[in-house]
Amino acid sequence: MENALGIWGPQATLMAITASFTVLGMVMLLAAMLMGRRWKPSYAFELGFIAIMIGLVFYADWSSVKTYAAYQENLNIEEKKVSGIAVGEGEAAFDRIVTVIAFQWGFAFISKNEEMSRNAVVVRPGEKVLFKIVSNDVIHGFNIPVAQITAEIDPDTKREMWIRAPDKPGKYLIQCINYCGVGHSQMKAWLVVSADLPTAEHLNSGESN
């Protein structure tokens, strides 16, 4: 869910590579135990293996820096109030109301028209958006780094929080920050800011940018 419309992404890539190397290492260890004579790899093989390891380290570092940059982006920096917990304002105070269902391991967003999209919510620039968040299994977190706000959601409670959407169109990170199982690191979504709002069917087809 790294790209909010599928399960593939940098973290999943690294996990797949790690699993592949683990299996390969076990196979090579078993082969070494069963071989009649010891196999000595060439220097070229050893240098190639080292180069791959260095490449993986740089790839992981690049991926981490990219995610960190999403945390540091400013949301409507000229405004003092861009997010908060909704208390007594009433639904009329918001331009858009979205129900969020958190589950292992993703988010479902439901509009007032009962259109649903998985792991992506689309809003217009500058809109004041109210999120009504529930969990259908375990404790989850709902964090929008660019808005500098987060909420913890227990299975038997409903939380409300709001943000003012960025003026700049683009995709902004949403993530769970409470450990919720083995798929926690992949529990991410996008806040998609666009002047043109596609339908939920369009979103789920993976055609949205």
N, C-alpha and C positions, 0 to 999 in steps of 0.2 A: 504493500500500500504506500510505498515511498512516493509514487507519483500521483497518488490519490485516485487514480483510475485503473489501477492494476497492482500486481504484487511485486513487480520488478523494480529495482532501484539500486543505488550504490551499496546500501547495507545488505540487501539480499544477494548482490553479486559477491561481496566479501564473504558472506556466510557460505555461499555455494563453493567458492574457491577453497575456503578453510575446510569444509567437509570433504572436498575432493582430495586435498593434500593429506587429510587424515586417513582416508581409505587407501590412498596410494602408499602412504607410509606403512600401514599395516600389511598390505600386500607385499611390499618390499622386505619387511621384517620376516614375514613367513617364508618368502623365497630364500632369504639369506640362511634361515634355519635348515631348509631342505636341500640347498645346493651342496654339491660335493666339494666344490672349491670356492674360495672367496672371490667375489667379484670386486674389482677395483675400478671405480669410475675414472674416466679421463679428466684432465684438467679443464678441457672445454666444457664438459658436462657440469663440473663443479662451479665454474665461473658462470655458466648459464643459469644454474640454480640460484646462485647468489644474486644475479641480476634480476631474476624474477621476484625474489624476496624484497629487494630494494624497491622494485617497481610497485609491489603491493603496499609497502609502507608509504610511498609517495601518494598512491591512489587513495589510501585511507585518510592521509593527512589532507589532501585536496578536498575530499568529501566532507571531512569535519569542518574545515575552514568555510566551505560553502554553507553548511548548516548554521555555523556560528554567525555568519554574515546576516542570515535571516533574523537572528535574534537582535542584531544591532541596528536594523533599519528603523528609521524614525517614522512614526505614523502621524501625519498632520502636525508636524513639529511646531507650527505656529499656534496651535490650539492648546490650551491648558487642560481641557477635559475631553478625552477621547475614549474613555472606557469607564466602566463601573458596575456595581451591583445594583440592579433595578429594585428600588424600594419606594413604593407609593406613587410612582410616576404615572402608572396606567398605560395600557397598550397604545392609546392615542398619541402618546409622546414619541412613538417610534415610527420610522418610515417602513420598516420591514420586521416581521416577527417569524422566527424560525424555530421549530422544535428539533432538538438534537437528541438522538438515541445513541448512547455509547454502548458498545458491545465488544466482546473479545473477537477480533481485534480490529475495530474500525468505528466509523461514525456514519450514521444515516441522518440526513437533513430533510425535514418535511416542511413545506411552505404552508401558508394559510389556505392555499388552493388544493392542499393535499397531494402536491407533486413531491416525489421523493428522489433524491440523488444520494449516491453512496460515496462518501469520502471527498465530496466537493460541494461547497455552497457558493452560489453566485449572487453578488450584490452590485448595486450601482455605486459609482464614486461618491463619497461624502454622505452616504446614507447612514442614518442612526439605526442600528440593527439590534433587536432584542433576541437573545438566545434563551430558549427554555430547555434545560438539559436534564435528561434522565438516564439511568443505567438499568439495563435489563439483566445484569448478571452479578458483577463484582464492583468494587470501588474503582472508579476511573478518575482521571484528571482531564480537564478541558483547558488547554493553554493556547493563547494566541500571542506569541512573543512580540510581534510588531505592535500590539496594543498594550503590552505590558500588563496583562491580566490573566488570571487563572482561577479555576474553580475545582473543588473536589466534589465528586458526586457519589453518594451512597446509593445502593440499590433501592432503598425505600424512601428516597427523598427526591425533590425536584429543585434544581437551582436555576436562578435567572441571572444573567449578566448581559451587558450591552457594550457595543463598541460603535465608534464612528468610523465608517469605512475609509480607507485611504483615498485621496484624490487621484493618485496615480494608478491607472489600470495595471493589473498584473496578478501574480499568484503569491499568496502569503501563507506561511506555514501555520497549521493547526496541529496540535499533538496532545497525546495523553502523557502526563508526567507522573502518574502513580503506577508503580509496578503492578501489572494485572495478569501476569502469566508469561509463557515463553514467547508469545508474539508481541509483547509490549513494545519492543523497539521499532516494530513496523506499523504501530498504530498512529498513523498520521493522516492528515487531510489538507485540503487547500481552501483558503478563502480566496475566491476568484473575483476580482474587481473588474467589472466590464460594463460599458454603457449599453451593450446589447446582451440581453439575458436569454440564453438558450433554455430549452425545456429540459425537464429531468431525463426524458428519453434521449435527447441529444447528449447530455452529460454522460449518461451511462454507456453510450456507444463509444466513448473515448475520443470524440471528435473535437471536444472543447480545448482551446489553448490555455 
